[in-house]
Amino acid sequence: MGVNQVLIPVLPKNSVIMMDNGTFHKKQRIQQVIIHAGHMVEYLPTYSVDLNSIEHKWVEAKCKKRALGCDKDILFPLNMV
């Protein structure tokens, strides 16, 4: 299933599609399909780990997981949520 079958049929007219910078999002064919259907494509700014504070906590959690040699279920038990 692709953009033509899933996304385009449900979009309001003249929509602006915001996509991240994943290489698969930048394929010319995808851009052409969206534009041909009367929509615009815009891309989010390049991702910066330094500007997203949660990323620092994930680094800490991954280091702890590695040090303890445990899986995520032990590190983050469901009853914690």
C-alpha positions in Angstrom: 0.0 0.0 0.0 1.3 3.4 -0.8 0.6 7.1 -0.7 -2.0 6.8 -3.5 -4.1 4.2 -1.8 -3.8 5.3 1.9 -2.9 9.0 2.2 -4.2 10.8 -0.8 -7.9 9.6 -0.6 -8.3 10.9 3.0 -6.7 14.3 2.6 -8.7 17.5 2.5 -8.1 19.6 -0.6 -4.9 21.7 -0.8 -3.3 19.9 2.3 0.3 20.5 3.4 2.0 17.2 4.1 4.8 17.6 6.8 7.4 14.8 6.7 10.6 14.2 8.6 13.9 13.8 6.7 13.8 10.0 6.4 15.4 9.1 3.1 12.2 7.1 2.1 10.2 10.3 2.5 12.4 12.2 0.1 11.9 9.9 -2.8 10.9 11.9 -5.9 8.0 9.6 -6.8 6.3 10.2 -3.4 6.7 14.0 -3.8 5.3 13.9 -7.3 2.3 11.8 -6.3 1.4 14.3 -3.5 2.0 17.4 -5.7 0.1 15.9 -8.6 -2.9 15.4 -6.3 -2.9 19.1 -5.5 -1.1 19.1 -2.1 2.2 20.5 -0.9 5.2 18.7 0.7 7.2 20.3 3.5 10.0 18.8 5.5 10.7 19.3 9.2 14.0 20.8 10.1 16.9 18.5 10.5 16.6 16.6 13.8 18.9 17.7 16.6 19.4 15.4 19.5 20.8 18.3 21.6 17.5 20.2 21.3 15.4 17.3 22.5 16.0 16.7 26.3 14.3 13.3 26.3 17.1 11.9 24.1 19.6 12.5 27.0 17.5 10.4 29.3 17.3 7.6 26.6 21.1 7.6 26.5 21.2 7.2 30.3 18.7 4.4 30.2 20.5 2.5 27.4 23.8 2.8 29.2 22.2 1.5 32.4 20.6 -1.4 30.5 23.9 -2.3 28.9 25.7 -2.1 32.3 23.1 -4.3 34.0 22.8 -6.7 31.1 19.0 -6.6 31.4 16.2 -6.2 28.9 13.9 -3.2 28.7 11.1 -5.1 30.7 13.3 -5.3 33.7 14.6 -1.7 33.3 11.1 -0.3 32.7 8.6 -2.6 34.5 4.9 -2.1 33.4 3.8 -1.3 36.9 6.0 1.8 36.7 3.7 3.5 34.3 
